[in-house]
Amino acid sequence: MTAQPAAAPAPHPFTLRLALGLLGVLIAALTSGLNDRVTDLALADIRAAIGVSYDRGSWIISAYQAAEVAAMMIAPWFAVTFSLRRFAIAVSLGFMLSGILLPLLHSPTLFIALRVVQGLFGGALPPLLMTVALRFLPPPIKLFGLSAYALTATFGPNMAATLAAFWTDKVSWMFVFWQVAPLMAIAMALIGWGLPQDPLRLERFKQIDLFGMLTGCSGVALLILALTQGERLDWLDSPLFVAMLLAALALLTVFFINEWFHPLPLFKLQMLERRNLTHGLLTLAGVLILSLSGSALPSTYFAQVEGFRTLQFAPLALAIGLPQLLVAPMMAALLNIRWVDCRWMLSGGVALLVISCLLGSHITSDWARQNFWLIQALQAFGQPMVILPVLMSATSVVAPPEGPFASAMFNTVRGFSSVAASILVEWFVSHREQFHSNVLVNNAASRLWLMSAPNAAEANSSRPLLADGSVSASENLSGFATLLKHQATVLSISDAYLMLIGFAALMVLLTAWLPKRVWPPQTLIQPVTPTMR
């Protein structure tokens, strides 16, 4: 039996009240993203506070991210079933309460378990933002609504460093979690007052895709756990990693087969026949990888080479995050002009990111914060220039009744790609650092005269040996090892910038081949002409 397509919900006039309701959903989604990133940055302080080892503490992040991405798959289905307003308030309340309780738990097991619960609530919030934007925004301001959604990928993550540093260095680690309480209270008040109340649609439970929920959520959660724990477990040498990976692949294979034939699926895979949607999903993954050139790589340099704490890196992150409040709406306004082709804007944004990566590839161990300002400025303009055209192109082929399907697929890809991109760059930098360390050590061993000083008075960290090959002082040898490690790190970061340029080239080629030209939403409205008598 095939389900009849759901009728489009009755349109609501766009009023100030509805706009404030959408603002509430935006605040909730941004808070969810901030919580994830801030917790990641403050993990060392959290582990010290609750008394867990590095290995066990890594599950605090892994468990949250696995639950978060799993919830993104099913949130739109439940939002339609229970109504957007009821579901948004419920998950916001659950997210807030779990955040309040987490610092009060002293058992590591209970702490990680509650992080899973918080991850389920937090992961349900970003899909709601896209769902309400697709449903409620009228064509003239639809792109501005999508620019608000883009803030969750550009503004939120770059604000996290400042907040993490402030809470851990100036206040208390507990506020890493408690910071969500006032924001979620405001969000719930705005959602409750502003969003219209849809009727319950409990009849959808008769066709619930329970098998898809179980296989899809389990599969993607296991895949996230395998990726986030892979480096620590030594990848394929670990039976646990292999078991999680094989189980994830098997479950996801069954899930996709089920989704193709189910009458009311979580993912409507038939929508992937639309080239713009497929391009949007593929390009989104590339965008999330490329955006790490403005956050992960500079932070790695300052943490490992300069020894900076998060607070000292925060101004560079703010250089990308704060301008988004102006740049994102400005890009939306440009895309609303009919002659502006979003594919050209996307390519222009990729070009800016490529230039920033080329500049970053010339990094040396003498760089300081001022060397990164131009790179960060290019990132501040390039990121929204890439993300907004992707959103515009992908959503242009999605009808309002299909919004929940598109939201589930888009946010699941976004959640998974965000984790996978971070793991990829971290793994690449780590392994390139090992490679460069071996090369530098071998070169130093074969050219000992370059490391030798004529006497002990002239010996230092750069030249720790004496003329007879003996060590001048243990401090000098230790300093030389530190210099070698710093140089290997710098070379690995330079390689990572070049690797990201390769992803940028693939994005441009994909954009030139796959998507079709789309037009601003308001230009598609046909004017009403008077009837000729």
C-alpha positions as CSV (number, residue, x, y, z in Angstrom):
1,M,0.0,0.0,0.0
2,T,1.4,3.4,-1.0
3,A,0.9,6.4,1.2
4,Q,-0.7,9.4,-0.3
5,P,1.5,12.5,-0.4
6,A,0.8,14.8,2.4
7,A,-1.0,17.9,1.6
8,A,0.9,21.1,2.1
9,P,0.1,22.8,5.4
10,A,-2.0,25.9,5.2
11,P,0.2,29.0,4.6
12,H,0.6,31.4,7.4
13,P,1.0,35.2,6.8
14,F,4.5,36.3,7.7
15,T,4.1,38.6,10.7
16,L,6.3,39.9,13.5
17,R,5.0,37.2,15.7
18,L,6.0,34.4,13.3
19,A,9.4,36.1,12.7
20,L,10.0,36.0,16.5
21,G,9.0,32.3,16.5
22,L,11.6,31.6,13.8
23,L,14.1,33.6,15.8
24,G,13.5,31.3,18.7
25,V,14.2,28.2,16.6
26,L,17.4,29.9,15.3
27,I,18.6,30.6,18.9
28,A,17.9,27.0,19.8
29,A,19.8,25.6,16.8
30,L,22.8,28.0,17.4
31,T,22.8,27.0,21.1
32,S,22.9,23.3,20.2
33,G,25.9,23.8,17.9
34,L,27.7,26.0,20.4
35,N,27.3,23.4,23.1
36,D,28.9,20.7,20.9
37,R,31.9,22.8,19.9
38,V,32.4,24.5,23.3
39,T,32.4,21.1,25.1
40,D,34.9,19.8,22.6
41,L,37.3,22.7,23.3
42,A,36.9,22.5,27.0
43,L,37.2,18.7,27.2
44,A,40.5,18.8,29.2
45,D,38.9,20.9,31.9
46,I,35.8,18.7,32.0
47,R,37.9,15.5,32.3
48,A,39.9,17.0,35.1
49,A,36.8,18.1,37.0
50,I,35.0,14.8,36.8
51,G,38.1,12.7,37.1
52,V,38.3,10.6,34.0
53,S,41.2,9.5,31.9
54,Y,41.9,10.6,28.4
55,D,40.7,7.4,26.9
56,R,37.4,7.3,28.8
57,G,37.0,11.0,28.4
58,S,37.0,10.7,24.6
59,W,33.7,9.0,24.8
60,I,32.1,12.2,26.2
61,I,32.5,13.8,22.7
62,S,32.0,10.6,20.7
63,A,28.8,9.6,22.5
64,Y,27.3,13.1,22.1
65,Q,28.1,13.3,18.4
66,A,26.8,9.8,17.6
67,A,23.5,10.6,19.3
68,E,23.3,14.1,17.7
69,V,23.6,12.8,14.1
70,A,21.2,9.9,14.8
71,A,18.6,12.4,16.1
72,M,19.0,14.5,12.9
73,M,17.6,11.6,10.9
74,I,14.4,11.3,12.8
75,A,13.6,14.8,14.1
76,P,11.7,16.1,11.0
77,W,9.4,13.0,11.1
78,F,8.5,13.6,14.7
79,A,8.1,17.4,14.2
80,V,5.5,16.8,11.5
81,T,3.7,14.1,13.6
82,F,3.6,16.1,16.9
83,S,3.6,19.6,15.3
84,L,6.6,21.9,15.0
85,R,5.8,24.0,18.0
86,R,5.2,21.1,20.4
87,F,8.3,19.2,19.3
88,A,10.6,22.2,19.3
89,I,9.6,23.2,22.8
90,A,9.9,19.6,24.1
91,V,13.4,19.0,22.7
92,S,14.5,22.5,23.8
93,L,13.3,21.8,27.3
94,G,15.1,18.4,27.4
95,F,18.3,19.9,26.0
96,M,18.2,22.6,28.7
97,L,17.5,20.3,31.6
98,S,20.2,17.8,30.6
99,G,22.7,20.7,30.4
100,I,21.7,21.9,33.9
101,L,22.1,18.4,35.3
102,L,25.4,17.4,33.7
103,P,27.8,19.4,35.9
104,L,26.1,18.0,39.0
105,L,27.0,14.3,38.1
106,H,30.2,12.9,39.5
107,S,29.9,9.4,38.1
108,P,31.7,9.2,34.7
109,T,29.3,6.5,33.5
110,L,26.2,8.6,34.3
111,F,27.8,11.7,32.8
112,I,28.4,10.0,29.5
113,A,24.9,8.5,29.5
114,L,23.3,11.9,30.1
115,R,25.5,13.3,27.3
116,V,23.9,10.8,25.0
117,V,20.5,12.0,26.0
118,Q,21.6,15.6,25.5
119,G,22.9,14.7,22.1
120,L,19.6,13.3,21.1
121,F,17.8,16.5,22.1
122,G,20.6,18.8,20.6
123,G,20.6,16.9,17.3
124,A,16.9,17.4,16.8
125,L,17.2,21.2,16.8
126,P,19.1,22.1,13.6
127,P,16.7,20.2,11.3
128,L,13.8,22.2,12.8
129,L,15.5,25.4,11.6
130,M,15.6,24.3,8.0
131,T,12.1,22.9,8.2
132,V,10.5,26.1,9.5
133,A,12.5,28.2,7.0
134,L,11.2,26.1,4.1
135,R,7.7,26.1,5.3
136,F,7.0,29.6,6.7
137,L,9.3,32.1,4.9
138,P,7.7,33.9,1.9
139,P,9.7,34.0,-1.3
140,P,11.1,37.5,-0.9
141,I,12.8,36.7,2.4
142,K,13.4,33.0,2.0
143,L,17.1,33.4,1.2
144,F,17.5,35.6,4.3
145,G,16.1,32.7,6.3
146,L,18.5,30.3,4.8
147,S,21.3,32.7,5.6
148,A,20.2,32.4,9.3
149,Y,20.5,28.6,8.9
150,A,24.0,29.1,7.4
151,L,25.0,30.9,10.6
152,T,24.8,27.5,12.4
153,A,27.8,26.4,10.2
154,T,29.7,29.7,10.2
155,F,28.9,31.9,13.2
156,G,28.3,29.3,15.9
157,P,31.5,27.2,15.6
158,N,33.7,30.3,15.4
159,M,32.2,31.8,18.5
160,A,32.8,28.6,20.5
161,A,36.5,29.3,21.2
162,T,35.7,32.6,22.9
163,L,33.0,31.1,25.1
164,A,35.1,28.0,26.0
165,A,38.0,30.2,27.0
166,F,35.8,32.5,29.0
167,W,34.0,29.8,31.0
168,T,37.1,27.7,31.7
169,D,39.6,30.5,32.4
170,K,37.4,33.2,34.0
171,V,34.3,31.5,35.5
172,S,33.9,27.8,35.9
173,W,33.9,24.7,33.7
174,M,30.3,24.1,34.8
175,F,29.1,27.0,32.7
176,V,30.2,25.2,29.6
177,F,27.0,23.3,30.2
178,W,24.9,25.9,32.1
179,Q,25.3,28.5,29.4
180,V,22.5,26.8,27.4
181,A,19.9,27.4,30.1
182,P,19.1,31.2,29.6
183,L,19.4,30.8,25.8
184,M,17.0,27.9,25.6
185,A,14.6,29.6,28.0
186,I,14.5,32.6,25.6
187,A,14.1,30.2,22.6
188,M,11.2,28.3,24.2
189,A,9.4,31.5,25.0
190,L,9.7,32.8,21.4
191,I,8.8,29.4,19.9
192,G,5.8,29.0,22.1
193,W,4.5,32.5,21.4
194,G,5.5,32.9,17.7
195,L,5.1,29.5,15.9
196,P,1.6,28.5,14.8
197,Q,0.1,25.4,16.4
198,D,-0.5,22.6,13.9
199,P,-2.8,19.7,14.7
200,L,-1.5,16.4,15.9
201,R,-1.0,13.9,13.2
202,L,-0.9,10.7,15.2
203,E,-2.3,8.7,12.2
204,R,1.3,8.8,10.8
205,F,2.2,6.2,13.4
206,K,0.3,3.6,11.4
207,Q,3.0,4.0,8.7
208,I,5.9,4.7,11.0
209,D,9.3,3.7,9.5
210,L,10.3,2.0,12.7
211,F,12.7,-0.5,10.9
212,G,14.3,2.5,9.2
213,M,14.7,4.4,12.4
214,L,16.4,1.5,14.1
215,T,18.7,0.5,11.3
216,G,19.5,4.1,10.2
217,C,20.1,5.6,13.7
218,S,22.1,2.6,14.9
219,G,24.1,2.5,11.7
220,V,25.1,6.2,11.6
221,A,25.8,6.2,15.4
222,L,28.1,3.2,15.1
223,L,29.8,4.9,12.1
224,I,30.4,8.1,14.1
225,L,31.7,6.1,17.1
226,A,34.1,4.2,14.8
227,L,35.4,7.3,13.2
228,T,35.9,9.3,16.4
229,Q,37.5,6.4,18.2
230,G,39.5,5.1,15.3
231,E,42.8,6.9,15.9
232,R,42.8,6.0,19.6
233,L,42.0,2.3,18.8
234,D,44.6,2.2,16.0
235,W,42.0,1.8,13.2
236,L,41.9,-1.7,11.6
237,D,44.2,-3.2,14.1
238,S,41.4,-2.9,16.7
239,P,38.7,-5.6,16.8
240,L,36.3,-3.1,18.3
241,F,36.8,-0.6,15.5
242,V,36.4,-3.3,12.8
243,A,33.2,-4.6,14.5
244,M,31.7,-1.1,14.7
245,L,32.6,-0.3,11.1
246,L,31.2,-3.6,9.7
247,A,28.0,-3.4,11.7
248,A,27.5,0.3,10.6
249,L,28.0,-0.5,7.0
250,A,25.6,-3.5,7.1
251,L,22.9,-1.5,9.0
252,L,23.2,1.5,6.6
253,T,22.9,-0.7,3.6
254,V,19.7,-2.3,4.9
255,F,18.5,1.2,5.9
256,F,18.9,2.7,2.3
257,I,17.2,-0.3,0.8
258,N,14.3,0.0,3.2
259,E,14.0,3.8,2.6
260,W,13.7,3.3,-1.2
261,F,10.6,1.1,-0.8
262,H,8.9,2.4,2.4
263,P,5.7,4.4,1.8
264,L,6.6,7.0,4.5
265,P,10.4,7.0,4.7
266,L,12.7,9.2,6.7
267,F,14.8,9.8,3.6
268,K,13.0,10.1,0.3
269,L,15.9,8.8,-1.8
270,Q,14.0,9.4,-5.1
271,M,14.6,13.1,-4.5
272,L,18.2,12.5,-5.3
273,E,17.3,12.3,-9.0
274,R,17.1,16.1,-8.8
275,R,20.6,17.2,-9.7
276,N,20.6,20.4,-7.6
277,L,19.7,18.5,-4.4
278,T,22.4,15.9,-5.0
279,H,24.9,18.6,-5.8
280,G,23.9,20.4,-2.6
281,L,24.5,17.3,-0.4
282,L,27.8,16.5,-2.0
283,T,29.0,20.1,-2.0
284,L,28.0,20.6,1.7
285,A,30.4,17.8,2.7
286,G,33.2,19.6,0.8
287,V,32.3,23.0,2.4
288,L,32.6,21.6,5.9
289,I,36.0,20.1,5.1
290,L,37.2,23.3,3.5
291,S,36.0,25.5,6.3
292,L,38.4,23.8,8.7
293,S,41.2,25.8,7.0
294,G,39.9,28.8,9.0
295,S,39.5,27.1,12.4
296,A,41.2,23.7,12.9
297,L,44.5,24.4,11.2
298,P,45.3,27.8,12.8
299,S,44.2,26.4,16.2
300,T,46.5,23.4,15.8
301,Y,49.4,25.7,15.0
302,F,48.9,27.9,18.0
303,A,48.3,25.0,20.4
304,Q,51.2,22.8,19.3
305,V,53.8,25.4,18.1
306,E,53.1,28.5,20.1
307,G,51.6,26.8,23.2
308,F,48.6,29.1,23.2
309,R,45.5,28.4,25.3
310,T,42.0,28.7,23.7
311,L,41.6,32.2,24.9
312,Q,44.7,33.4,23.0
313,F,43.3,31.9,19.7
314,A,39.8,33.2,20.2
315,P,40.3,36.6,18.4
316,L,41.2,34.7,15.2
317,A,38.0,32.7,15.4
318,L,35.9,35.8,16.1
319,A,37.4,37.3,13.0
320,I,35.4,34.8,11.0
321,G,32.4,34.4,13.3
322,L,31.3,38.0,14.0
323,P,31.3,39.3,10.4
324,Q,28.8,36.6,9.5
325,L,26.1,38.7,11.1
326,L,26.6,41.2,8.3
327,V,28.2,39.1,5.5
328,A,25.5,36.3,5.4
329,P,22.5,38.7,4.9
330,M,24.6,40.7,2.4
331,M,25.2,37.5,0.3
332,A,21.5,36.7,0.6
333,A,20.6,40.1,-0.8
334,L,23.0,39.6,-3.7
335,L,21.5,36.2,-4.5
336,N,18.0,37.8,-4.5
337,I,19.1,39.8,-7.6
338,R,17.9,37.9,-10.7
339,W,21.1,38.2,-12.8
340,V,23.3,36.8,-10.0
341,D,24.0,33.1,-10.7
342,C,24.4,31.3,-7.4
343,R,26.9,28.9,-9.2
344,W,29.2,31.8,-9.9
345,M,29.0,33.1,-6.3
346,L,29.8,29.6,-5.1
347,S,32.8,29.4,-7.3
348,G,33.9,32.9,-6.2
349,G,33.6,31.8,-2.6
350,V,35.7,28.7,-3.3
351,A,38.3,31.0,-5.0
352,L,38.6,33.1,-1.8
353,L,39.0,30.0,0.3
354,V,41.6,28.6,-2.1
355,I,43.6,31.9,-1.8
356,S,43.4,31.7,2.0
357,C,44.7,28.1,1.8
358,L,47.5,29.1,-0.5
359,L,48.5,31.8,1.9
360,G,48.3,29.3,4.8
361,S,50.5,26.8,3.0
362,H,53.4,29.3,3.3
363,I,53.3,29.0,7.1
364,T,56.5,29.0,9.1
365,S,57.4,28.5,12.7
366,D,57.9,32.3,13.0
367,W,54.2,33.1,12.3
368,A,52.2,35.0,14.8
369,R,48.6,36.1,15.0
370,Q,49.1,39.0,12.6
371,N,50.1,36.6,9.8
372,F,46.6,35.0,9.9
373,W,44.4,38.1,9.7
374,L,44.2,38.2,5.9
375,I,43.6,34.4,5.8
376,Q,40.7,34.8,8.3
377,A,39.3,37.8,6.4
378,L,39.1,35.7,3.2
379,Q,37.5,32.9,5.2
380,A,34.9,35.3,6.7
381,F,33.7,36.2,3.2
382,G,34.4,32.9,1.4
383,Q,32.4,30.6,3.8
384,P,29.0,32.3,3.4
385,M,29.6,32.8,-0.3
386,V,29.8,29.0,-0.6
387,I,27.2,27.8,1.9
388,L,24.4,30.1,0.8
389,P,24.4,29.2,-2.9
390,V,24.5,25.5,-1.9
391,L,21.3,26.1,0.3
392,M,19.6,28.1,-2.4
393,S,20.3,25.6,-5.2
394,A,19.4,22.5,-3.2
395,T,16.2,23.9,-1.7
396,S,15.0,25.4,-5.0
397,V,13.9,21.9,-6.1
398,V,12.2,21.0,-2.8
399,A,8.4,21.6,-2.5
400,P,7.1,22.7,0.9
401,P,5.5,19.2,1.7
402,E,8.9,17.7,1.0
403,G,10.7,20.0,3.4
404,P,11.0,17.3,6.2
405,F,12.6,14.8,3.8
406,A,15.1,17.4,2.6
407,S,15.8,18.6,6.1
408,A,16.5,15.1,7.4
409,M,18.9,14.3,4.5
410,F,20.6,17.7,4.5
411,N,21.2,17.8,8.3
412,T,22.3,14.2,8.5
413,V,24.8,14.8,5.8
414,R,25.9,18.0,7.5
415,G,26.2,16.3,11.0
416,F,28.1,13.3,9.7
417,S,30.4,15.4,7.4
418,S,31.2,17.8,10.1
419,V,32.5,14.9,12.3
420,A,34.2,13.1,9.3
421,A,35.9,16.3,8.1
422,S,37.4,17.0,11.5
423,I,38.6,13.4,11.8
424,L,40.1,13.5,8.3
425,V,42.1,16.7,8.9
426,E,43.2,15.6,12.3
427,W,44.4,12.2,10.9
428,F,46.1,13.9,7.9
429,V,48.0,16.4,10.1
430,S,49.0,13.6,12.5
431,H,50.4,11.3,9.9
432,R,52.1,14.0,7.9
433,E,53.7,15.2,11.1
434,Q,55.1,11.7,11.7
435,F,56.4,11.6,8.1
436,H,58.1,14.9,8.4
437,S,59.5,14.0,11.8
438,N,61.2,10.9,10.4
439,V,62.6,12.8,7.4
440,L,64.0,15.6,9.7
441,V,65.5,13.1,12.1
442,N,67.2,11.2,9.3
443,N,68.5,14.4,7.8
444,A,69.8,15.5,11.1
445,A,71.5,12.2,11.8
446,S,73.3,12.3,8.4
447,R,74.5,15.9,8.9
448,L,75.7,16.0,12.5
449,W,78.2,18.8,11.7
450,L,75.2,21.1,11.2
451,M,74.2,20.4,14.8
452,S,77.7,20.8,16.3
453,A,79.0,23.8,18.1
454,P,82.8,24.5,18.5
455,N,82.5,24.7,22.3
456,A,80.0,24.4,25.1
457,A,79.7,28.2,25.4
458,E,78.3,28.5,21.9
459,A,76.0,25.4,22.1
460,N,72.2,26.0,22.1
461,S,69.0,24.3,21.1
462,S,69.8,24.7,17.4
463,R,73.3,23.2,17.9
464,P,73.1,20.8,20.8
465,L,76.3,18.8,20.0
466,L,79.9,19.4,20.5
467,A,82.7,19.0,18.0
468,D,83.4,15.4,19.2
469,G,79.7,14.4,18.8
470,S,78.9,14.5,22.5
471,V,75.8,16.3,23.9
472,S,76.5,19.7,25.2
473,A,73.7,19.7,27.7
474,S,70.4,17.8,28.1
475,E,68.5,21.0,28.0
476,N,69.9,21.8,24.5
477,L,69.1,18.3,23.2
478,S,65.5,18.6,24.6
479,G,65.2,22.0,23.0
480,F,66.4,20.6,19.7
481,A,63.8,17.9,19.8
482,T,61.1,20.5,20.5
483,L,62.3,22.6,17.5
484,L,62.2,19.5,15.3
485,K,58.7,18.7,16.5
486,H,57.5,22.2,15.8
487,Q,59.0,22.2,12.3
488,A,57.3,18.8,11.6
489,T,54.0,20.3,12.8
490,V,54.4,23.4,10.6
491,L,55.1,21.3,7.5
492,S,52.1,19.0,8.2
493,I,49.8,22.0,8.5
494,S,51.2,23.4,5.2
495,D,50.4,20.0,3.6
496,A,46.9,20.1,5.0
497,Y,46.3,23.5,3.4
498,L,47.3,22.1,0.1
499,M,45.2,19.0,0.6
500,L,42.1,21.2,1.2
501,I,42.8,23.0,-2.1
502,G,42.3,19.6,-3.8
503,F,38.8,19.4,-2.2
504,A,38.1,22.9,-3.4
505,A,39.0,22.0,-7.0
506,L,36.6,19.0,-6.8
507,M,33.8,21.3,-5.6
508,V,34.4,23.7,-8.6
509,L,34.3,20.8,-11.0
510,L,31.2,19.4,-9.4
511,T,29.5,22.8,-9.6
512,A,30.4,23.2,-13.3
513,W,28.9,19.8,-14.1
514,L,26.0,18.9,-11.9
515,P,23.6,21.7,-10.9
516,K,21.2,23.6,-13.1
517,R,20.7,27.4,-13.0
518,V,18.2,28.5,-10.4
519,W,16.5,31.8,-9.9
520,P,15.7,33.9,-6.8
521,P,12.5,32.7,-5.1
522,Q,10.6,36.0,-5.4
523,T,11.3,36.2,-9.2
524,L,9.4,33.0,-9.8
525,I,6.1,34.6,-8.6
526,Q,3.9,35.2,-11.6
527,P,2.3,38.6,-11.5
528,V,-1.5,38.7,-11.7
529,T,-2.6,40.5,-14.9
530,P,-6.1,41.9,-15.3
531,T,-8.5,39.9,-17.5
532,M,-9.1,41.4,-20.9
533,R,-12.7,42.0,-21.6
